[in-house]
């Protein structure tokens, strides 16, 4: 009986520590030290929720940079249905999807430049909010033309919003598509 009582007391104490005290402690630290991140890195404009810097969105107008394709089923960028397409590199459906995306990008972006792979393939989560800087450069001619801006103006905005590899070599230069498009919207056409 003594061991059962000790076990139950230990269970209650550990449940209180790991199930209540520790989560509340971490929650309080998150809310005070990282309030934006703890609330989902939400982006608001004029008091209206625009999106999150952590979840990609679909943009299809020529005046906007387009995100990576989403692998979410019927509803693109659906966080409830996130995930990769799980199609292998030789799968006919993946090859067809990539060919369709290449054709769409070539039609919208009159350039002979090679299309960066991140613009035609979905990320592992299907919700990637960022594209490579080369993906943004590939689209800058179309965006500049649609907004009646010079290519150098658009390139400057890309460069200002770019995030570069940690220590200069860990990762790839990238840019958040929503932040980039919001920066473009702030410019008077």
C-alpha positions in Angstrom: 0.0 0.0 0.0 2.9 2.3 0.8 4.3 2.0 -2.7 0.9 2.6 -4.4 0.5 5.8 -2.3 4.1 7.0 -3.2 3.5 6.2 -6.8 0.2 8.2 -6.9 1.8 11.2 -5.1 4.7 11.1 -7.6 2.3 10.9 -10.5 0.3 13.8 -9.2 3.4 15.9 -8.7 4.9 15.1 -12.1 1.5 15.7 -13.8 1.3 19.1 -12.1 4.9 20.0 -13.0 4.9 18.8 -16.6 1.2 19.2 -17.5 0.5 22.6 -15.8 3.5 24.5 -14.4 6.0 23.9 -17.3 3.5 24.7 -20.1 2.3 27.9 -18.3 5.9 28.9 -17.8 6.8 28.4 -21.5 3.6 30.1 -22.6 4.5 33.2 -20.4 8.0 33.3 -21.8 6.7 33.1 -25.3 4.1 35.8 -24.8 6.6 38.2 -23.2 9.8 37.5 -25.1 8.3 36.6 -28.5 4.8 38.1 -28.6 4.5 38.2 -32.4 5.7 34.6 -32.9 3.6 33.3 -30.0 0.5 34.7 -31.8 1.2 33.0 -35.1 3.3 35.8 -36.8 0.1 37.4 -38.1 0.3 40.3 -40.5 -2.3 43.0 -40.2 -2.8 46.1 -42.3 -5.2 48.9 -41.3 -6.6 46.6 -38.5 -7.4 43.8 -40.9 -5.8 40.4 -40.8 -3.9 39.9 -44.1 -2.2 36.5 -43.3 0.7 35.0 -41.5 4.4 35.2 -42.4 4.6 31.5 -41.7 1.9 30.2 -44.2 2.0 30.7 -48.0 -0.8 32.3 -49.9 -1.9 32.0 -53.5 -1.3 35.0 -55.7 -2.3 34.9 -59.3 -2.4 38.5 -60.5 0.5 39.7 -62.6 1.2 42.6 -60.3 2.1 40.1 -57.5 5.0 37.7 -57.0 3.6 34.2 -57.1 4.3 31.7 -54.3 5.5 28.2 -54.6 2.9 25.7 -55.7 0.8 24.2 -52.9 0.5 20.5 -52.5 -2.7 20.9 -50.5 -5.5 19.1 -52.2 -8.5 20.9 -53.5 -7.9 24.1 -51.5 -4.4 25.5 -52.0 -2.5 26.6 -48.9 -5.0 25.0 -46.6 -3.1 24.6 -43.3 -5.5 21.8 -42.2 -4.5 19.7 -45.2 -0.8 20.5 -45.3 1.7 18.1 -46.7 3.7 17.2 -49.7 2.3 15.6 -52.8 4.1 12.4 -52.1 4.6 11.9 -55.8 7.9 10.3 -56.7 10.2 12.0 -59.3 9.1 9.5 -62.0 5.4 9.7 -61.3 3.5 10.8 -64.4 1.2 13.1 -62.4 4.2 15.0 -60.9 5.8 15.3 -64.4 2.5 16.6 -65.8 2.1 19.1 -62.9 5.6 20.4 -63.4 5.1 20.8 -67.2 1.8 22.7 -66.6 3.5 25.0 -64.1 6.5 25.6 -66.5 4.1 26.4 -69.3 2.2 28.9 -67.0 5.3 30.6 -65.9 6.8 30.8 -69.4 3.5 32.4 -70.6 3.4 34.9 -67.8 7.1 35.7 -67.6 8.5 36.5 -71.1 12.1 35.5 -70.4 14.4 32.9 -71.7 15.9 32.5 -68.2 15.8 29.0 -66.6 12.9 28.7 -64.2 14.0 28.1 -60.6 12.9 24.7 -59.4 11.0 26.1 -56.3 8.5 27.9 -58.6 7.4 24.6 -60.1 7.6 22.1 -57.2 5.7 22.2 -53.9 7.6 22.2 -50.6 7.4 19.4 -48.1 4.6 21.1 -46.2 2.8 22.5 -49.2 2.6 25.8 -47.3 6.0 27.4 -47.8 5.7 31.2 -47.5 9.0 31.9 -49.2 10.6 31.6 -52.6 14.2 31.7 -53.5 15.6 35.1 -54.4 16.3 33.7 -57.9 12.6 32.8 -58.1 11.7 36.4 -57.3 14.2 37.7 -59.8 12.7 35.4 -62.4 9.3 37.1 -61.9 10.5 40.7 -61.5 10.1 41.6 -65.2 6.4 40.6 -65.1 5.7 42.4 -61.8 7.5 45.6 -62.9 5.6 45.7 -66.2 2.2 45.1 -64.4 2.9 47.9 -61.9 4.5 50.3 -64.3 7.8 50.3 -62.3 11.3 49.9 -63.5 13.0 46.5 -63.0 15.6 48.1 -60.8 12.9 49.4 -58.5 11.4 46.0 -58.1 14.9 44.4 -57.7 15.6 46.9 -54.9 12.4 45.8 -53.1 13.4 42.2 -53.5 16.8 42.8 -52.1 15.4 44.8 -49.1 13.1 41.9 -48.2 15.6 39.1 -48.8 16.8 36.9 -46.0 20.3 35.5 -46.6 21.9 32.3 -45.4 22.9 32.1 -41.8 26.7 32.6 -41.5 26.7 33.1 -45.3 26.3 29.4 -46.1 23.5 27.7 -44.1 20.5 27.7 -46.3 19.5 29.6 -49.4 18.7 33.3 -50.0 15.0 33.6 -49.8 12.2 36.1 -49.7 8.7 36.0 -48.0 6.2 36.4 -50.8 3.5 38.0 -48.7 5.9 40.6 -47.2 7.3 41.2 -50.7 3.8 41.8 -52.2 2.8 44.1 -49.3 6.0 46.1 -49.8 5.1 46.5 -53.5 1.5 47.6 -52.5 3.0 50.4 -50.5 4.6 52.0 -53.6 2.4 54.4 -55.5 2.0 53.2 -59.1 
